[in-house]
Amino acid sequence: MKLLDLLHRWTGGLIGLLLALMGLSGAILVHRNAWIMLPHVGDAQIQSTATIAAVTERLMTDPAARPQSLTFASTNFGLDRLATPGGGGAYTDQAGNILLRWSSQWERPELWLFDFHHHLFAGDTGETVIGVAALIGLFFVISGAILWWRTRKTFAFRLWPARMTRPAIVRQHRDLGIVMAPLLALSLLTGAMLVFRPLTAVVFGPSAPATIDKAMKAPKAPPAKLADRLDWSAMIVTARTLYPDAEIRSLALPRGASGTITLRMRKPEEWLPNGRTTLWFAADTGTLIAHRDDSKLPQVVKAYNTLYPLHAAKVGGLGYRLVMTLSGLGLAMLGSFAVWSFWFRRPKPARRRVAPAIAPIS
């Protein structure tokens, strides 16, 4: 038990600040749509096939001004968003009129904060670091619950330490941690599984990673250069014909060596904001290459697709967003106080008292 306590304290002192920043940024990102104060942000979602086809044609026709991707308005956010290479982009109304442009993600707080929370501004390397931090956070939840059990009879719930002394901070950390443990476990486990797909074997069974990889793989297509002129509206019509009950959510140009344009749709039963019902079109001709129906995916893949909505509070409405906000703020408080108490409120080593010398009796 002493070793577990030592590991818990030292690891918390070393990585607590990173977990605190992840929790705070996550709590803020849950409400990211509420920050954007632009005209039409509260407009009702338009899913008319003719309207979306016309807007897509308008925004994608000019090769010089064509965005890398186009995300359509949702039920709780009334603007379309364009993304351009280099972190630039724009918000438009649902008729395709530009409302705001930016040339770098640093001009939009919702974008750079998202990049920080998911990648630490360091791409795949930063994502791996965050995944490792989430696993360590799970260790904190488990070890903290074990260590709390010894002192359960002194439990007293406090949002803030009674005093800013090390014993008071440790007690508040211990008792708040056990209250927040279920929410923290949910946030940290879903986050770690999204980064490290092999972890799905622990929750969904040994065959889960391979099944998910196979089901999520894009179809093979020969490399093709993106044509200057394509019938973009025909792609929208094709998608709606195949899946008449699904929302049209996003359109993305080919990346890397891919020769396909990707269109994503969201069926009513899907939790993912942009869905996993996907169509692929040839970049040079615009003809349909393949399509994937989310409802026909294996159950383990459907379960995997619930991880992001659960982690980012993209399901459950305002009530669940508030729950995940508490989880993020709780992690921020626990992590920051762990660092504070470890580095700045550590008990000073007791001084050794030297007994006075006794003069010999002559």
N, C-alpha and C positions, 0 to 999 in steps of 0.2 A: 504493500500500500504506500510506503514511503517513496518507492521508486516511481509509482504512478503519479503521486503528488508532485514529485520533482519534475517529471516530464511535462505534466500539465502546466506548471508554473513557468518553467523555462521556455517551453514552446510558445506559450501565450505571450511571454515577454518579448519574444523575437518576432512573432508573426501577427500579434494582436492588432497592430496598427493597420496592416493590409486588410485584415478581415473587417475592421471597423470602417475603412473606406469603402470596401465592397458593400457592406450593409447600408451605409448612408447613401451611396450612389444608387443602389438598387431601390431603396425606399423612395428616392426622388423620381427615378425613371418610371416607377409604377404609374405616376401621374403626368407623364411627359406631354400628353396631348393637351393638358390643361394650361400649359405655359404659352401656347402659340396663340397670340392675340391678333388674328388677321380677319379681314372680312370673309364671310362665307364659311368660317370654320365650323359653325353650328348648323350648316345646311343639312337637310335630309339626304341620305345616300341615294344616288341615282344609279340604277342598274338596267336601264333601258338599253337593249342591244344596239339600237340605232345611234343613241347618244354616245355610248362608249366607243363604237366603231368610228364615229365622226371625230371624236376627240383624239383617238389613237392615230388616225390618219393625219390629223392636223399637226400633232406633235412629233410624229415619227417620219414624215415624208421628206423633209429637208435633211440630206446627209450631213451637212455642215453643222446643223443645230440639234441633231438627233441625240437624245439622252441615252445613257447606258441602260437605264431601267426606268420603268413607270409603274408606280404603285397607286392604285385607284382608291378613292374615298371609301371609308368604312361606315358602319352604322353609328359610330361615336366620334368620327372625325371627318368633317365634310370637305376636305381638300385632297387633291391629287398631289403626289410628290414625285419629282423628277430627280434622278441621280446622274451626274456627269463624271467623267474620269477626273481623278485628282481630288476627290472629295467635294466637288461643287454640286449644285443642284438648284431646285426651285420648288416653290409651292404654287399650284394653280387652282382656280375654281374648277368645278366639274364640267365647265364648257371649254376648258383649256386656256383660259386667260391667265397670264403670269401675274401673280400677286407679289412675289418676293423671290429674288435670286441671291445666291451666295457662291463664291468661288472656292471656298475652303470650308472644311468642317468646323474650323475654329471660329467661324462667324455664327454658328448655331449651337447653343449650349446643349440642346437635346441630342445633337450628333456627336460632339466630342465626349460628352458624358457617357453616352452609349459605348463609344469606342474604348473609353477608360474602363468601364465596368466589364466589358467582354474581352478586351485585348491588352489592357494597360498601355495603350498606344504603341504596342510592340508586335502586332500581328499574331501569327501562330505561336510564337514563343511566349508572348504575354498571356495568350489563352491557356497554354499549358501551365504556366505559373499559377494562374487563377484556379485551374482544376486541382492542382496540388494543394493550394490553400484551402479549397473546399473540403478536400479529404482530411486535411489536418483539422479543419473546423468540426468535422464529424467526430474525429477523435476527441476533441474538447467536449462535445456534447455527451459522448459515452463515458469518458473518464470523469467528467464533472458530475454526472449523475451518480456514479459509483462513489466518488468522494463525498458528495452531499449526503448520502445515506447514513454516514456515521454521525452527522450533526442534525439529522432530520427533526429532532425534538426541539431544537432552538429556531426552527423556521419562522421567519417574519418577513412578509412581502414588503419590499420598499422599492419604489422607482428610483430613489436617489439615496446615497449613503447618509446615515444619520450624522456623521461627521466626516471630514476629509482626512481621516487618519487611516493608516493601513489596516488595522483590524476591522474598522467599520466598512471600508471599501471591500475587503475580502468577504465579509459577511453578506453585504448587499449583492456582490457579484455571484456568490454561491446560491443565494436564494432566488434572485432574479433569473439566474441561469436555468434552474430547475423548472421554473414557470414557463420560460420561453423555449425549453428543450424541444417539444414537438414541432413548433414552427421552424426553429432553426434547423432541425433535422430534415424537414421537408425542403427548405430552401437550399441547404448545402448538398443534400443527396441529389436533387434534381439538377443542380448546377454542375456537380461533378460528373453525373451521367451524360450530360449534354457535351461535356468536353471529352471525356474518355468513354467512348461507346462500349468497349469491352466490359465496363462495369455493369452493363445491362444484364450480363450473365448471372450476376448475384441476385438480381431482383426478378428477372423474367425467365431465367433458365439458361443452361449452358449453350443452347443453340441460338439464343437470341441475337448475339452480335452478327453472326453469319447471315441469319434470316433478314435482319434489318439492312445490312450492307447490300444484299442481293436485291431486295425489294426497292431500295432507294436509288439504285444505280440508274443513271440516265441511259437511254438507248444508244447503241453504237451508230455513228453516222460518219461518213467521210468528211474530212476537213473541207470547208467551203468558205469562200470570201463573202462577206455580207454585201448583198446587192444594193445599189443606190436606189433602185425603184422596186418596191414590193407592194403587194395589195394587203395593207395592214388591216383594213376593215374586213376583208375576207377571213382573216385569222380569227377575228372576234366572232364573226357569224358562225364559223365552223365550230368554235368552242361552245357557243351557246346552243347550237343544234345538237351537239353530242351530249351536253349536260345542261338541259334547260332550267333545272332548279338550282344551279350553282351560281354563286357570285363570281364575277370576273375580278380577280384581285391584283395581279401584277403581270408585267411583260418585261422580259429581260433579253438583251442582245447577247450574242455568243461571247464567251470569255476564254482566253487562252487558245488552245487548239480546237476547241469545240466548234462545230459547224451548225449549231442549232439555236434557234430562238425559242425561249422557254416562256410559256404562258401558264400561270397558276390560277386555279379556281378553288373556291371553298364551298363544299356542299353543306346543307343545313346541319348535319350531325357532326361536322368537324369542329374541333376546338381550336386548332391552329388558326391564327388571325388571317394568314394568307392561304391556308389550306394545303393539301397535298394531292389534290386532283390536278394533274399536270398534262400539258400538251407540248409537243416538240415539233417545230417547223423548220424546214431547210432554210439556211441563211441565204442561199443564192436564188432560190425559186419561191420560197414561201409556202411550199406544199407541206401537208401534214405528214410527219414521219412516224410518230407514235403518240399514244396517249395512255394515261394511267388513271384508273378510277380508285379513289381512296377507299370506297366501300368494299372493294374486292381485295384489299391488302390483308395479309395475315393478321390475326388478332394481336400478336406480339408487336407488330409494327404500328398498329393503331394505338396500342398502349404507349409505345415509345413517343408517338406524336403528341401525347398529352403532357409530356414533361415540360416543354417550353411554356405552354399556357399556364400550367401550375406554377412554374418558377416565376414567370413575369406577370402573373395575375391578369392574364388575357381571357379569363373565364370567370364567371361568378359575379360580375358587376361590381358596384362600388363596395359592397360588403366585403368581398374577398380582397379587393385592392387595399382596403383598410387593414385587413388581417396581415397581408404581406408587407404593408408599411410598418406595422408593429414588429414584424420579424426583422426587417432591415434596421430599424431604429434600435431594437434590442441588441442585435449583433454589433452595431456601432458603439453602443454604450458599454457592452461587456468587453469588447476588444480594446477600446480606449482606456477604460479603467484598469484592465489587466496590465497594459503597458505602463500606465501611471504608477500603479502600486508596486510594480516590479522594479522599475528603474529609478523612481523618484521618492518612493515611500518605503524603501527596504529598511528593515530594522538594522540599526547600527550594532556592530559586534560589541558585546559587553567587554569592558576593560577588565583585565585581570588585576585583582587586588593583591598587592604584595604585603604580607604580614611584616610589621616592623621588627627589626632585629632586636633580640633580647640581650642586653649586656650580660656578660658572664659574671657570676658571683665570685668576688675575690675573697 
